[in-house]
Structure formats: C-alpha cells, structure tokens
Amino acid sequence: MSQKKKDNTLITPSWRLEEVISRRLEVHLRVVEAVVEMLDQGATIPFIARYRKERTRDLEVSKLREIQDQMEELRAVVQKMISIYNAICKVNKMSEGLGHTIRDCQTMVELEDVYAPYKPGSKGTLAARARALGVEPLANAILKGSGSSLQYVKPNVKGVSTREEVETSVVHILCDIIHKDKEVLSLVRDICVNKAISLECKQAPKPKDVAKLNAKQRNAQQTASKYENYFEFKNSLHHIKAHQVLAINRGEELKILTVKVVIPDNLRERFRVLCRRKFIHGRTDSSAQYLIMKAIDDCWSRLVVSQISRYVRSSLTKDAVKSSIEVFTSNLKHLLLTAPVKGHVILGIDPGFKNGCKCAVISPIGKIIHTEVLYLHSSHREADRLLDVIKTHRCELLAIGNGTACRETETLVANLIQKYKLKVKYCIVDECGASIYSCSDEAKKEMPNLDPSLRGGVSIARRLQDPMAELVKINPKNIGVGQYQHDLPEKQLQTALDSVVEECVSFVGVDLNTCSEPLLRRIAGLNVKKAQNIIQWRESRGSFMNREQLKFVKGIGDKTYEQCIGFLQVRLRKDVLVIDDSDDDDVCIIDEPGSSGKRKLSSKPAAKVKKRRRSSQFDPNPLDATWIHPESYELTEKLMKRIGVIPDCLGQNTFIEKVKDFSKTTDNKTLASDYQCGEQTIDLIIKALQRSINFDLREHEYDKPLFKQNVCDFNSLKTGAKLTGKISNVTHFGAFVDIGVGTNGLIHTSNMRGHRVALGNKVEVEVMSVESERKRIGLRLLKII
C-alpha cells in the first residue's frame, strides 16, 4: 500500500489543470478555478448555474458542463500519466528526457504515442535495438559533427556486421532523438492542426474471403450503396462535418471504405527545415550530414506521418462525438421543455393495424379515465365507437402516436372532426420509447392492472399533457432525437443525456407535495434512493408544510439540502389543514427530528395532556413556492419590506405590479451595493417576486405542440407550396420538419437562410422538391413562427 502511494508521487504534470481548461475553453482562469472548486465540493451544475452566478460570471450551463468534462478528462490523463510512468520505470527504461515528455502530455493520444514502444509484449523500437548493439556513442558523435562507423563493425553480429548495417542502426537512433526533441514535438503538434491537411476516402476493394468478415460486416456489404457519397471523398479537416466523420468511421469499420490522412508536401518541408537547422551545424562533415538527413526523412515517413494520422483521426472523432452529443442533448432539452397542455381531457391513441389502436382517456390531472382497444382500420363501426368515446368523456384534445398506422389514423380522426364538426383538435406525438416504457417495471408499478399495450396509449396522452413528467420515465437514449447514436461512446452519451434531464427538471422545478418519484430523482442533488425516501415520508406524514421539513427526511444532509432545495417548491393548497395551536386544548400532530412517524396527543377529558409549543417546522413560508433559495430568504424579506409588500400576498397581481414598479425606479446595481451582495442574486430575487405562484417557464419560453383539425396528403404536395410545420429533429446537415403529410421534409443547412432552428420550433417552409419514389421532401425555411 505504502509502495503504491510512493509510486503515485513520482510524477506530476508540468501543467496546471485549471490553466489548461481556461486556455482550451477561453474562460477566465478565476472562473475556472471557482467552478472546479465548487464541483470538487459536491456542487451540481444546475445549482452552480442558478445560485452561484457571481462566481461563474453568468456562465451558461453548457459552458459549465464543458468545464466539468474537461476537468474529468484531464484528471484521467494524469492517472494514465502516473500509470505509464510507473510501468516504464518498472522495466528500467525511464530517462530524464522521457520523464519530461510524459509530464508534458495533455491528452490520452499523446500518452499512448509515448508509451507504445514500452508496452508489454512489444519487441522494442528500432532505436532501442540499435542502442542494444552499442552504436549510440557513434550517433552522439555524428550529432556533434563527425564519426567513423568502421570501428563499430562486428562481422559476426547481426545489425552491425557491415558498415551499412551500422549506419542503419545509427539512423534509427538519430531518428529517435529527433522525434523526441521538444522543438520538433512542438512543430509536429502545430502540423496536426494545420488547415491544409485533408481526409480522403475511397471505396474499399471487395473482400476476397467473405468468410473472414463478421456478421455485421457481411450484412453491410449488401448495403454498401449507403456510403456512395464517400467513394470519392476528400475534404479539409476544418470543413468536414461531424456526421461525415462518423459515417466514414463506420464505413471503414465495415470494410466498405479506406481512409487516408493527406499531408501536403510543404508541411514535410517545414519539418525538414527545422530539423536541419536544429541538428546540422557548421562543424558537421558531409558523411554526418548524409546520415542526419537520412534520419530526418526516416523520422518523417516512419514516425511523424503515422503520429499525425493517429492524432488527426482521433481528434476528428473526438470532436464529432462531442458535436453529435451536443445535437442530441439540444434536441432532448427542447423536447423535455415543450410546453405542457394543462386543464384538458386528452384521448391518447397508439395506432396499429392488426393489433388495433390502443386508446386511453386521461383527466386534466393525468388520471386514467378510460382505456379501450379499437380496430379502426378493419371496421367502420369502430369509428363510431371512437366518436362515442370522444363525446362521452368530453375529450378536447387527441394525441396520436407517430408509429405504425399513424397516417391512416390521422386521416380517420380528421374526417370525424370535419364530418361531425367536433370541437376537438389533434396532435401527432412522438412515441419513441413508449413501447419500451409500457413493459418496464416502472410502468407495471404505476399501472399494475393495465395491459402493457394500453399503457402505451396512456403514455402518449400524458406526453402531450406534460412532456417532461412523462419522458423522464424513459431512458433518454430511447427517445430517438439524436444522430449516429450507436456510434457514440455509451457512457459518455448517457452521462450527457442524464445531465440535460437533470438541468431541465431542476430549472422547471417540481412541487414537493405532488411530484412523482421519476421527476423527483432527476432533481439536482437527489437520486433514486433519496427520492424514494421523500415519497415515503410524504405518504406516511402527509404534505410538506415548508421546505425546512425536507431536512427531516432520511438521507437529506446539509449538502444535499443546499443543492436540491431551490428546485423544490412547496405550494400549499386550500385543502391542506394548517394547524392552529392558539387553543391549548387542540389536538396537535408533532413530528420530531429522528422520530419514526407521527405522534398524536390524546384529547380525551380524563387524560392530562402536557402543553407543547408547536414546532416551527409546521409554519408555511410563501417564499417556498418560488425559486429563491432559502439562503437568500433574509435578503428577500428585506427587499419586500423596502418595496412595501408582504409575503402572504406573493403571486397576487397587486404584489407583482408593485415589484415591477419598484424595479423600474431602482436598479439592481444600487440594491446589490445597499445589501452587500451580488447583482445576479438581486436579479434572481426580483424576477422570482414578479412570477405567479404557478409560473412554468415552459409555457413562456418554449414552443407549444402543433394542433390540427385536417390533414394534408403527400401526393398533393407541389413545388413552391408554402406550409407550416414543426421541427421534429435537428442534425448537422439540416433539420427535419413534420409538415403533416406522413413523411418529414428536410431543410438542408444551405436552405436555412442564416437561421438556427431548434426541436419543437414552428416554422413556415416552402417545398423545394418532392421525390415520390424515395419519399423525400426538400424544404426551404421561410421564417420561424
């Protein structure tokens, strides 16, 4: 144990983590230092983003997440650095220069390049074998200007049996010295990111022995035409797109494409010029110059080119993965934050042919009212039955899943609406993941008496009513809003998606007394076990009266409370009894820290009841219904007193108007100075005081679902037609739009007209092309509605 600890102190990086992150992300060093410190102390990204703006200088969540990713990546590099250093020391191959090279490495690729010759099972480098032959003194002499190879010739020793063999061994040593030189390494790193380097790929020759291919590769050979765009492909590193990189990587893996990194000759010449200047001087004789130049060219062709190629491919893949995950997380974020449709009875329809359409009616609060399977596409009577369901339960909105039979079901529903002049609208809802959820343990627990097929209809209806509350029940990977999802590192993707879900749920906030366990466990600072403990506490003791009571839940310590409490609201309803202890004879429920449950004090006349002062934990606090953190309550109360409002009127129109009037005449900078706090904290408090109690940022800042009453047909599409639709997916090459014809159209990036769209945006588009056979629709963006 002590030996291991000693080994881990042998090497430290020559760079400082915070400085590297600051330089890479172009974020002020002090901000990076503050964020790293808070993360190390257990702070979550949502908490830092909302409640520590002074320390982060208002950094966006995405930037905070980048800092966290870089921090974790660089710490992994340090651990790898220690491991490699110890491994090389173990085989007695460590030198001072090699140690410096290892300490300078800032990426896994650089470390792997350094370590490659020393890995167990390696035959050793050509330079190592040459050194073992004893010709290193000659190499050093040549670098000084001259040296004779004849004295090193040993006729019976392989590798030095002739003058030519001796010189070859010397060249290998010189090549190694050149390659490890700091100035040379610096130039190579510069070349790696040179804009002139390009990626070239061609169709791979058809394999002679198909039996040697794995099943995946054999199947891919039959659909090789999918990669025809890359059969004659060449593009600069700085112009190649993320989706192209991932497609090329996949094609190469499937033996369909061959890939080459093309390095221009002028970069090779730059390398030669530097090495000549560095290793050849006035005292170098002609024979030494010859060997050094031979070593320089060998170093370039044998070591540097492969090093650059590895770096370029690794860097391109890393950037493509990062970019694709960003697209995935952005799409997921907009999907989760789609505005809810509150206060309506909704009929959810999971379409199908053979197995029928699974229908479910839910109440305005999501309660299941009715479920039924209707075979709408095999019997006209079933359409009448659907009409009965709509009328009987007074359905106002219909949610139709976008899976099999969606188009036919939509047409049938639209015809019903038109024929009977129904005052209902319908919406197409993405049903990705609904079938997986309907068979999950969570669905069984939530709807134990319902057939799995009918659970899908319930889920679709609830996705329209409150998208976030329903989608958090599903693994975000199964929601289907990404590109090349299966080519991305699973752990990295899952972590990023989970982080976005946590951000969305936290920033929207949840009611501590009504939220579900799947929502609660996604709040910053909480997890499955803590969420279960909160639900259990709530079920056994009744509603939380205030935020402070959360401290009495098992597993909620000071740090957890600090991180989660700002995202948990307590909105007491009229049906929640507030106990009045002004009368000493009243019955009082007392809940004490550490107690196992409620203790009821008897009020029987014969018994003597000891008078107890009711704990302050029962006192409701109006501020608990806001996103103001309890750490700022004292400041908030001072501000309210200065404004002239009282907490009990929080959320009322007169209260809100007074706060708005006050903020017009008094700026945040003045208030921050008066109360010795940050402007960002003042801004957060003032904005929170201007919100209604039931404020939901999704209803004010994000897109609402697109409702329809009639249907458009694919065959009726004409070039030049102007339509409205909704962005259903965003990729690196464009955005797909649901224009209501059963097939999504594509707005290519070249037809975006400089606009940036997000998943869920309502847009007006013009039809540019219609390919009936391939079911492709080309669109041009006119405007974002």
Buried (B, 14 or more C-beta within 10 A) or exposed (E): EEEEEEBBEEBEBEBEBBEBBBEBBEBEEEBBBBBBEBBEEEBBBBBBBBBBBBBBEEBEBBBBBBBBBBBEBBEEBBEBBBBBBBBBBEEEEBEEEBBEBBBBBBBBBBBBBBBEBBEEEEEEBBBBBBBEBBBBEBBBBBBEBBBEBEEBBBEEEEBBEEEEBBBBBBBBBBBBBBBBBEEBBEBBBEBBEBEEBBBBBBBBEEEEEEEEBEEEBBEBBEEBEEBEEBBEBEBEBEEBBBBBBBBBBBBBEBBBBEBEBBBEEEBBEBBBEBBBEBBBEEEBEEBBBBBBBBBBBBBBEBBBBEBBBBBBBBBBBBBBBBBBBBBBBBBBBBBBBBBBBEEBBBBBBBBBBEEBBBBBBBEEEBEBBEBBBBBBBEEEEBBEBBBEBBEEBEBBBBBBBBBBBBBBBBBBBBEBBEEEEBEBBBBBBBBBBBBEBBEBEEBBEBBEEBEBBBBBBBBBBBBBBBBBBBBBBBBBBBBBBBBBBEBBEEEEBBBBBBBBBBBBBBBBBBBBBEBBBBBBBBBBBBEEEBBBBBBEBBEEBBBBBBBBBBBBBEEBEEEBBBBBBBBBBBBBEEEBEEEEEEEEEEEBBBBEEEEEEEEEBEEEEEEEBEEEEBBEBBEBBBBBBBBBBBEBBEBBEEBBEEBEBEBEBBBEEEBBEBBEEBBEEBEBEEBBEEBEBBBBBBBBBBBBBBBEEEBBBBEEEBBBBBBBEEBBEBEEBEEEEEBBBBBBBBBBBBBBBBBBBBBBBBBBEEBBEEBEBBBBBBBEBBBBEBEEEEEEBBBBBBEBE
